[in-house]
Amino acid sequence: RELKPYLNTLSSKSDFNISAHPNAGLPNEFGEYDETPEDMVSQIKEFLDDGLINIIGGCCGTTPDHIKAIADLASNYPPRSKSKEVAV
């Protein structure tokens, strides 16, 4: 969720590929990540629906199940178009 404003800015100002690698939530008091693959892909779906990214992955707390869910979702979307005008 916290990445989306930054992705909006980057995608509107750049004609380069945009990559995002979100965590599986924030660490809990034990240093573990509680966000399920389903929770994570529901947020990533917004990035894809809005055409904000070309490359998607995962960082802290992501497991093979998270990555599979992300890959399954992303396979239904084309990469972000880089033909947007770039503000100078």
Jmol script that loads the backbone (N, CA, C; Angstrom):
load data "model"
ATOM      1  N   ARG A   1       0.814  -1.201   0.000  1.00  0.00           N
ATOM      2  CA  ARG A   1       0.000   0.000   0.000  1.00  0.00           C
ATOM      3  C   ARG A   1       0.856   1.263   0.000  1.00  0.00           C
ATOM      4  N   GLU A   2       1.908   1.227   0.792  1.00  0.00           N
ATOM      5  CA  GLU A   2       2.757   2.408   0.930  1.00  0.00           C
ATOM      6  C   GLU A   2       3.548   2.720  -0.346  1.00  0.00           C
ATOM      7  N   LEU A   3       3.731   1.737  -1.218  1.00  0.00           N
ATOM      8  CA  LEU A   3       4.480   1.954  -2.453  1.00  0.00           C
ATOM      9  C   LEU A   3       3.692   2.702  -3.519  1.00  0.00           C
ATOM     10  N   LYS A   4       2.382   2.591  -3.503  1.00  0.00           N
ATOM     11  CA  LYS A   4       1.571   3.073  -4.619  1.00  0.00           C
ATOM     12  C   LYS A   4       1.795   4.553  -4.952  1.00  0.00           C
ATOM     13  N   PRO A   5       1.846   5.468  -3.993  1.00  0.00           N
ATOM     14  CA  PRO A   5       2.078   6.871  -4.379  1.00  0.00           C
ATOM     15  C   PRO A   5       3.412   7.074  -5.113  1.00  0.00           C
ATOM     16  N   TYR A   6       4.424   6.336  -4.707  1.00  0.00           N
ATOM     17  CA  TYR A   6       5.731   6.442  -5.355  1.00  0.00           C
ATOM     18  C   TYR A   6       5.698   5.849  -6.758  1.00  0.00           C
ATOM     19  N   LEU A   7       4.985   4.739  -6.908  1.00  0.00           N
ATOM     20  CA  LEU A   7       4.850   4.130  -8.228  1.00  0.00           C
ATOM     21  C   LEU A   7       4.065   5.041  -9.161  1.00  0.00           C
ATOM     22  N   ASN A   8       3.037   5.707  -8.642  1.00  0.00           N
ATOM     23  CA  ASN A   8       2.286   6.678  -9.450  1.00  0.00           C
ATOM     24  C   ASN A   8       3.214   7.763  -9.976  1.00  0.00           C
ATOM     25  N   THR A   9       4.037   8.311  -9.111  1.00  0.00           N
ATOM     26  CA  THR A   9       4.959   9.375  -9.504  1.00  0.00           C
ATOM     27  C   THR A   9       5.967   8.870 -10.527  1.00  0.00           C
ATOM     28  N   LEU A  10       6.599   7.748 -10.230  1.00  0.00           N
ATOM     29  CA  LEU A  10       7.597   7.202 -11.158  1.00  0.00           C
ATOM     30  C   LEU A  10       7.001   6.907 -12.524  1.00  0.00           C
ATOM     31  N   SER A  11       5.855   6.240 -12.550  1.00  0.00           N
ATOM     32  CA  SER A  11       5.294   5.828 -13.841  1.00  0.00           C
ATOM     33  C   SER A  11       4.816   7.016 -14.660  1.00  0.00           C
ATOM     34  N   SER A  12       4.435   8.106 -13.995  1.00  0.00           N
ATOM     35  CA  SER A  12       3.972   9.281 -14.743  1.00  0.00           C
ATOM     36  C   SER A  12       5.131  10.130 -15.259  1.00  0.00           C
ATOM     37  N   LYS A  13       6.324   9.941 -14.718  1.00  0.00           N
ATOM     38  CA  LYS A  13       7.452  10.790 -15.086  1.00  0.00           C
ATOM     39  C   LYS A  13       8.573  10.057 -15.818  1.00  0.00           C
ATOM     40  N   SER A  14       8.452   8.756 -15.992  1.00  0.00           N
ATOM     41  CA  SER A  14       9.551   8.001 -16.573  1.00  0.00           C
ATOM     42  C   SER A  14       9.094   7.145 -17.748  1.00  0.00           C
ATOM     43  N   ASP A  15       9.949   7.062 -18.754  1.00  0.00           N
ATOM     44  CA  ASP A  15       9.669   6.123 -19.835  1.00  0.00           C
ATOM     45  C   ASP A  15      10.545   4.878 -19.709  1.00  0.00           C
ATOM     46  N   PHE A  16      11.178   4.724 -18.537  1.00  0.00           N
ATOM     47  CA  PHE A  16      11.954   3.520 -18.238  1.00  0.00           C
ATOM     48  C   PHE A  16      11.045   2.484 -17.587  1.00  0.00           C
ATOM     49  N   ASN A  17      11.496   1.226 -17.563  1.00  0.00           N
ATOM     50  CA  ASN A  17      10.757   0.184 -16.855  1.00  0.00           C
ATOM     51  C   ASN A  17      10.671   0.526 -15.371  1.00  0.00           C
ATOM     52  N   ILE A  18       9.522   0.251 -14.773  1.00  0.00           N
ATOM     53  CA  ILE A  18       9.303   0.478 -13.348  1.00  0.00           C
ATOM     54  C   ILE A  18       9.187  -0.880 -12.676  1.00  0.00           C
ATOM     55  N   SER A  19       9.962  -1.063 -11.615  1.00  0.00           N
ATOM     56  CA  SER A  19      10.016  -2.323 -10.887  1.00  0.00           C
ATOM     57  C   SER A  19       9.578  -2.100  -9.445  1.00  0.00           C
ATOM     58  N   ALA A  20       8.826  -3.043  -8.900  1.00  0.00           N
ATOM     59  CA  ALA A  20       8.417  -2.981  -7.490  1.00  0.00           C
ATOM     60  C   ALA A  20       8.612  -4.347  -6.846  1.00  0.00           C
ATOM     61  N   HIS A  21       9.092  -4.327  -5.609  1.00  0.00           N
ATOM     62  CA  HIS A  21       9.358  -5.554  -4.864  1.00  0.00           C
ATOM     63  C   HIS A  21       8.877  -5.364  -3.425  1.00  0.00           C
ATOM     64  N   PRO A  22       7.556  -5.398  -3.227  1.00  0.00           N
ATOM     65  CA  PRO A  22       7.009  -5.116  -1.890  1.00  0.00           C
ATOM     66  C   PRO A  22       7.274  -6.242  -0.895  1.00  0.00           C
ATOM     67  N   ASN A  23       7.281  -5.849   0.374  1.00  0.00           N
ATOM     68  CA  ASN A  23       7.337  -6.814   1.474  1.00  0.00           C
ATOM     69  C   ASN A  23       5.973  -7.475   1.633  1.00  0.00           C
ATOM     70  N   ALA A  24       5.958  -8.567   2.358  1.00  0.00           N
ATOM     71  CA  ALA A  24       4.695  -9.217   2.724  1.00  0.00           C
ATOM     72  C   ALA A  24       4.171  -8.550   3.999  1.00  0.00           C
ATOM     73  N   GLY A  25       3.907  -7.252   3.900  1.00  0.00           N
ATOM     74  CA  GLY A  25       3.454  -6.481   5.049  1.00  0.00           C
ATOM     75  C   GLY A  25       4.633  -5.954   5.840  1.00  0.00           C
ATOM     76  N   LEU A  26       4.342  -5.476   7.021  1.00  0.00           N
ATOM     77  CA  LEU A  26       5.380  -4.995   7.934  1.00  0.00           C
ATOM     78  C   LEU A  26       5.658  -6.071   8.968  1.00  0.00           C
ATOM     79  N   PRO A  27       6.862  -6.137   9.497  1.00  0.00           N
ATOM     80  CA  PRO A  27       7.153  -7.185  10.485  1.00  0.00           C
ATOM     81  C   PRO A  27       6.331  -6.988  11.763  1.00  0.00           C
ATOM     82  N   ASN A  28       5.898  -8.103  12.325  1.00  0.00           N
ATOM     83  CA  ASN A  28       5.180  -8.055  13.604  1.00  0.00           C
ATOM     84  C   ASN A  28       6.193  -7.989  14.742  1.00  0.00           C
ATOM     85  N   GLU A  29       5.728  -8.089  15.972  1.00  0.00           N
ATOM     86  CA  GLU A  29       6.623  -7.957  17.133  1.00  0.00           C
ATOM     87  C   GLU A  29       7.661  -9.074  17.229  1.00  0.00           C
ATOM     88  N   PHE A  30       7.476 -10.147  16.455  1.00  0.00           N
ATOM     89  CA  PHE A  30       8.437 -11.254  16.437  1.00  0.00           C
ATOM     90  C   PHE A  30       9.357 -11.192  15.212  1.00  0.00           C
ATOM     91  N   GLY A  31       9.202 -10.131  14.411  1.00  0.00           N
ATOM     92  CA  GLY A  31      10.007  -9.989  13.204  1.00  0.00           C
ATOM     93  C   GLY A  31       9.524 -10.832  12.042  1.00  0.00           C
ATOM     94  N   GLU A  32       8.308 -11.350  12.149  1.00  0.00           N
ATOM     95  CA  GLU A  32       7.728 -12.165  11.081  1.00  0.00           C
ATOM     96  C   GLU A  32       6.738 -11.329  10.271  1.00  0.00           C
ATOM     97  N   TYR A  33       6.452 -11.795   9.081  1.00  0.00           N
ATOM     98  CA  TYR A  33       5.548 -11.090   8.170  1.00  0.00           C
ATOM     99  C   TYR A  33       4.255 -11.888   8.060  1.00  0.00           C
ATOM    100  N   ASP A  34       3.140 -11.217   8.341  1.00  0.00           N
ATOM    101  CA  ASP A  34       1.855 -11.905   8.446  1.00  0.00           C
ATOM    102  C   ASP A  34       0.997 -11.840   7.186  1.00  0.00           C
ATOM    103  N   GLU A  35       1.377 -11.047   6.203  1.00  0.00           N
ATOM    104  CA  GLU A  35       0.541 -10.873   5.025  1.00  0.00           C
ATOM    105  C   GLU A  35       0.546 -12.149   4.181  1.00  0.00           C
ATOM    106  N   THR A  36      -0.644 -12.641   3.881  1.00  0.00           N
ATOM    107  CA  THR A  36      -0.774 -13.855   3.084  1.00  0.00           C
ATOM    108  C   THR A  36      -0.524 -13.551   1.606  1.00  0.00           C
ATOM    109  N   PRO A  37      -0.285 -14.582   0.810  1.00  0.00           N
ATOM    110  CA  PRO A  37      -0.166 -14.360  -0.631  1.00  0.00           C
ATOM    111  C   PRO A  37      -1.404 -13.679  -1.211  1.00  0.00           C
ATOM    112  N   GLU A  38      -2.578 -14.045  -0.717  1.00  0.00           N
ATOM    113  CA  GLU A  38      -3.828 -13.453  -1.219  1.00  0.00           C
ATOM    114  C   GLU A  38      -3.901 -11.964  -0.886  1.00  0.00           C
ATOM    115  N   ASP A  39      -3.489 -11.604   0.329  1.00  0.00           N
ATOM    116  CA  ASP A  39      -3.471 -10.191   0.718  1.00  0.00           C
ATOM    117  C   ASP A  39      -2.518  -9.411  -0.185  1.00  0.00           C
ATOM    118  N   MET A  40      -1.373  -9.996  -0.409  1.00  0.00           N
ATOM    119  CA  MET A  40      -0.345  -9.309  -1.189  1.00  0.00           C
ATOM    120  C   MET A  40      -0.788  -9.099  -2.636  1.00  0.00           C
ATOM    121  N   VAL A  41      -1.350 -10.126  -3.254  1.00  0.00           N
ATOM    122  CA  VAL A  41      -1.746  -9.973  -4.665  1.00  0.00           C
ATOM    123  C   VAL A  41      -2.936  -9.023  -4.818  1.00  0.00           C
ATOM    124  N   SER A  42      -3.779  -8.906  -3.801  1.00  0.00           N
ATOM    125  CA  SER A  42      -4.890  -7.957  -3.929  1.00  0.00           C
ATOM    126  C   SER A  42      -4.359  -6.527  -4.006  1.00  0.00           C
ATOM    127  N   GLN A  43      -3.265  -6.248  -3.322  1.00  0.00           N
ATOM    128  CA  GLN A  43      -2.658  -4.920  -3.403  1.00  0.00           C
ATOM    129  C   GLN A  43      -1.871  -4.746  -4.704  1.00  0.00           C
ATOM    130  N   ILE A  44      -1.147  -5.771  -5.104  1.00  0.00           N
ATOM    131  CA  ILE A  44      -0.380  -5.704  -6.350  1.00  0.00           C
ATOM    132  C   ILE A  44      -1.306  -5.571  -7.549  1.00  0.00           C
ATOM    133  N   LYS A  45      -2.486  -6.145  -7.457  1.00  0.00           N
ATOM    134  CA  LYS A  45      -3.471  -6.031  -8.536  1.00  0.00           C
ATOM    135  C   LYS A  45      -3.767  -4.566  -8.847  1.00  0.00           C
ATOM    136  N   GLU A  46      -3.793  -3.721  -7.830  1.00  0.00           N
ATOM    137  CA  GLU A  46      -4.009  -2.284  -8.049  1.00  0.00           C
ATOM    138  C   GLU A  46      -2.879  -1.689  -8.888  1.00  0.00           C
ATOM    139  N   PHE A  47      -1.634  -2.098  -8.623  1.00  0.00           N
ATOM    140  CA  PHE A  47      -0.504  -1.608  -9.408  1.00  0.00           C
ATOM    141  C   PHE A  47      -0.676  -1.997 -10.877  1.00  0.00           C
ATOM    142  N   LEU A  48      -1.095  -3.250 -11.089  1.00  0.00           N
ATOM    143  CA  LEU A  48      -1.262  -3.766 -12.443  1.00  0.00           C
ATOM    144  C   LEU A  48      -2.472  -3.146 -13.131  1.00  0.00           C
ATOM    145  N   ASP A  49      -3.577  -3.026 -12.411  1.00  0.00           N
ATOM    146  CA  ASP A  49      -4.785  -2.418 -12.982  1.00  0.00           C
ATOM    147  C   ASP A  49      -4.525  -0.989 -13.435  1.00  0.00           C
ATOM    148  N   ASP A  50      -3.694  -0.274 -12.690  1.00  0.00           N
ATOM    149  CA  ASP A  50      -3.393   1.118 -13.004  1.00  0.00           C
ATOM    150  C   ASP A  50      -2.221   1.270 -13.974  1.00  0.00           C
ATOM    151  N   GLY A  51      -1.640   0.152 -14.410  1.00  0.00           N
ATOM    152  CA  GLY A  51      -0.541   0.197 -15.372  1.00  0.00           C
ATOM    153  C   GLY A  51       0.699   0.891 -14.848  1.00  0.00           C
ATOM    154  N   LEU A  52       1.037   0.653 -13.577  1.00  0.00           N
ATOM    155  CA  LEU A  52       2.140   1.368 -12.933  1.00  0.00           C
ATOM    156  C   LEU A  52       3.490   0.671 -13.041  1.00  0.00           C
ATOM    157  N   ILE A  53       3.513  -0.631 -13.331  1.00  0.00           N
ATOM    158  CA  ILE A  53       4.767  -1.382 -13.247  1.00  0.00           C
ATOM    159  C   ILE A  53       5.015  -2.234 -14.487  1.00  0.00           C
ATOM    160  N   ASN A  54       6.296  -2.517 -14.698  1.00  0.00           N
ATOM    161  CA  ASN A  54       6.720  -3.457 -15.736  1.00  0.00           C
ATOM    162  C   ASN A  54       7.211  -4.757 -15.130  1.00  0.00           C
ATOM    163  N   ILE A  55       7.787  -4.647 -13.930  1.00  0.00           N
ATOM    164  CA  ILE A  55       8.419  -5.785 -13.268  1.00  0.00           C
ATOM    165  C   ILE A  55       7.896  -5.841 -11.844  1.00  0.00           C
ATOM    166  N   ILE A  56       7.534  -7.050 -11.384  1.00  0.00           N
ATOM    167  CA  ILE A  56       7.026  -7.192 -10.018  1.00  0.00           C
ATOM    168  C   ILE A  56       7.688  -8.398  -9.365  1.00  0.00           C
ATOM    169  N   GLY A  57       8.000  -8.252  -8.105  1.00  0.00           N
ATOM    170  CA  GLY A  57       8.610  -9.330  -7.344  1.00  0.00           C
ATOM    171  C   GLY A  57       8.214  -9.202  -5.890  1.00  0.00           C
ATOM    172  N   GLY A  58       9.022  -9.741  -5.013  1.00  0.00           N
ATOM    173  CA  GLY A  58       8.737  -9.657  -3.591  1.00  0.00           C
ATOM    174  C   GLY A  58      10.019  -9.497  -2.814  1.00  0.00           C
ATOM    175  N   CYS A  59       9.894  -8.945  -1.629  1.00  0.00           N
ATOM    176  CA  CYS A  59      11.052  -8.734  -0.770  1.00  0.00           C
ATOM    177  C   CYS A  59      10.785  -9.439   0.560  1.00  0.00           C
ATOM    178  N   CYS A  60      11.049  -8.765   1.652  1.00  0.00           N
ATOM    179  CA  CYS A  60      10.986  -9.359   2.983  1.00  0.00           C
ATOM    180  C   CYS A  60       9.644 -10.029   3.267  1.00  0.00           C
ATOM    181  N   GLY A  61       9.726 -11.239   3.759  1.00  0.00           N
ATOM    182  CA  GLY A  61       8.534 -11.979   4.145  1.00  0.00           C
ATOM    183  C   GLY A  61       7.857 -12.751   3.034  1.00  0.00           C
ATOM    184  N   THR A  62       8.281 -12.551   1.790  1.00  0.00           N
ATOM    185  CA  THR A  62       7.649 -13.301   0.709  1.00  0.00           C
ATOM    186  C   THR A  62       8.204 -14.720   0.685  1.00  0.00           C
ATOM    187  N   THR A  63       7.330 -15.632   0.374  1.00  0.00           N
ATOM    188  CA  THR A  63       7.658 -17.057   0.311  1.00  0.00           C
ATOM    189  C   THR A  63       7.441 -17.544  -1.116  1.00  0.00           C
ATOM    190  N   PRO A  64       7.805 -18.777  -1.422  1.00  0.00           N
ATOM    191  CA  PRO A  64       7.488 -19.304  -2.747  1.00  0.00           C
ATOM    192  C   PRO A  64       5.987 -19.211  -3.071  1.00  0.00           C
ATOM    193  N   ASP A  65       5.128 -19.361  -2.074  1.00  0.00           N
ATOM    194  CA  ASP A  65       3.687 -19.225  -2.318  1.00  0.00           C
ATOM    195  C   ASP A  65       3.306 -17.799  -2.710  1.00  0.00           C
ATOM    196  N   HIS A  66       3.945 -16.821  -2.086  1.00  0.00           N
ATOM    197  CA  HIS A  66       3.705 -15.425  -2.457  1.00  0.00           C
ATOM    198  C   HIS A  66       4.130 -15.189  -3.906  1.00  0.00           C
ATOM    199  N   ILE A  67       5.338 -15.639  -4.241  1.00  0.00           N
ATOM    200  CA  ILE A  67       5.867 -15.412  -5.585  1.00  0.00           C
ATOM    201  C   ILE A  67       5.012 -16.106  -6.633  1.00  0.00           C
ATOM    202  N   LYS A  68       4.536 -17.304  -6.349  1.00  0.00           N
ATOM    203  CA  LYS A  68       3.656 -17.997  -7.301  1.00  0.00           C
ATOM    204  C   LYS A  68       2.361 -17.222  -7.492  1.00  0.00           C
ATOM    205  N   ALA A  69       1.768 -16.732  -6.417  1.00  0.00           N
ATOM    206  CA  ALA A  69       0.522 -15.962  -6.512  1.00  0.00           C
ATOM    207  C   ALA A  69       0.750 -14.679  -7.317  1.00  0.00           C
ATOM    208  N   ILE A  70       1.887 -14.014  -7.088  1.00  0.00           N
ATOM    209  CA  ILE A  70       2.217 -12.805  -7.836  1.00  0.00           C
ATOM    210  C   ILE A  70       2.388 -13.131  -9.318  1.00  0.00           C
ATOM    211  N   ALA A  71       3.125 -14.191  -9.624  1.00  0.00           N
ATOM    212  CA  ALA A  71       3.364 -14.586 -11.018  1.00  0.00           C
ATOM    213  C   ALA A  71       2.063 -14.962 -11.708  1.00  0.00           C
ATOM    214  N   ASP A  72       1.202 -15.693 -11.016  1.00  0.00           N
ATOM    215  CA  ASP A  72      -0.085 -16.078 -11.605  1.00  0.00           C
ATOM    216  C   ASP A  72      -0.913 -14.846 -11.934  1.00  0.00           C
ATOM    217  N   LEU A  73      -0.944 -13.885 -11.028  1.00  0.00           N
ATOM    218  CA  LEU A  73      -1.692 -12.650 -11.267  1.00  0.00           C
ATOM    219  C   LEU A  73      -1.075 -11.852 -12.412  1.00  0.00           C
ATOM    220  N   ALA A  74       0.227 -11.637 -12.355  1.00  0.00           N
ATOM    221  CA  ALA A  74       0.896 -10.806 -13.355  1.00  0.00           C
ATOM    222  C   ALA A  74       0.801 -11.385 -14.760  1.00  0.00           C
ATOM    223  N   SER A  75       0.662 -12.695 -14.874  1.00  0.00           N
ATOM    224  CA  SER A  75       0.578 -13.318 -16.203  1.00  0.00           C
ATOM    225  C   SER A  75      -0.678 -12.889 -16.962  1.00  0.00           C
ATOM    226  N   ASN A  76      -1.632 -12.295 -16.264  1.00  0.00           N
ATOM    227  CA  ASN A  76      -2.874 -11.841 -16.891  1.00  0.00           C
ATOM    228  C   ASN A  76      -2.801 -10.393 -17.378  1.00  0.00           C
ATOM    229  N   TYR A  77      -1.656  -9.745 -17.222  1.00  0.00           N
ATOM    230  CA  TYR A  77      -1.524  -8.331 -17.550  1.00  0.00           C
ATOM    231  C   TYR A  77      -0.350  -8.098 -18.492  1.00  0.00           C
ATOM    232  N   PRO A  78      -0.515  -7.138 -19.402  1.00  0.00           N
ATOM    233  CA  PRO A  78       0.648  -6.737 -20.202  1.00  0.00           C
ATOM    234  C   PRO A  78       1.547  -5.833 -19.360  1.00  0.00           C
ATOM    235  N   PRO A  79       2.825  -5.725 -19.717  1.00  0.00           N
ATOM    236  CA  PRO A  79       3.684  -4.774 -19.009  1.00  0.00           C
ATOM    237  C   PRO A  79       3.178  -3.341 -19.199  1.00  0.00           C
ATOM    238  N   ARG A  80       3.556  -2.479 -18.304  1.00  0.00           N
ATOM    239  CA  ARG A  80       3.201  -1.069 -18.390  1.00  0.00           C
ATOM    240  C   ARG A  80       3.716  -0.487 -19.707  1.00  0.00           C
ATOM    241  N   SER A  81       2.886   0.319 -20.341  1.00  0.00           N
ATOM    242  CA  SER A  81       3.297   0.987 -21.560  1.00  0.00           C
ATOM    243  C   SER A  81       4.289   2.091 -21.215  1.00  0.00           C
ATOM    244  N   LYS A  82       5.396   2.127 -21.926  1.00  0.00           N
ATOM    245  CA  LYS A  82       6.400   3.147 -21.673  1.00  0.00           C
ATOM    246  C   LYS A  82       6.261   4.312 -22.637  1.00  0.00           C
ATOM    247  N   SER A  83       5.154   4.382 -23.330  1.00  0.00           N
ATOM    248  CA  SER A  83       4.988   5.426 -24.335  1.00  0.00           C
ATOM    249  C   SER A  83       4.387   6.706 -23.765  1.00  0.00           C
ATOM    250  N   LYS A  84       4.251   6.791 -22.440  1.00  0.00           N
ATOM    251  CA  LYS A  84       3.718   8.001 -21.827  1.00  0.00           C
ATOM    252  C   LYS A  84       4.692   9.159 -22.031  1.00  0.00           C
ATOM    253  N   GLU A  85       4.144  10.379 -22.148  1.00  0.00           N
ATOM    254  CA  GLU A  85       5.019  11.544 -22.241  1.00  0.00           C
ATOM    255  C   GLU A  85       5.739  11.749 -20.927  1.00  0.00           C
ATOM    256  N   VAL A  86       6.982  12.115 -21.017  1.00  0.00           N
ATOM    257  CA  VAL A  86       7.799  12.334 -19.835  1.00  0.00           C
ATOM    258  C   VAL A  86       7.869  13.833 -19.571  1.00  0.00           C
ATOM    259  N   ALA A  87       7.555  14.243 -18.336  1.00  0.00           N
ATOM    260  CA  ALA A  87       7.651  15.648 -17.964  1.00  0.00           C
ATOM    261  C   ALA A  87       9.123  16.045 -17.855  1.00  0.00           C
ATOM    262  N   VAL A  88       9.482  17.151 -18.430  1.00  0.00           N
ATOM    263  CA  VAL A  88      10.874  17.609 -18.404  1.00  0.00           C
ATOM    264  C   VAL A  88      11.022  18.787 -17.459  1.00  0.00           C
TER     265      VAL A  88
END
end "model"
wireframe off; spacefill off
backbone 0.3
color backbone group
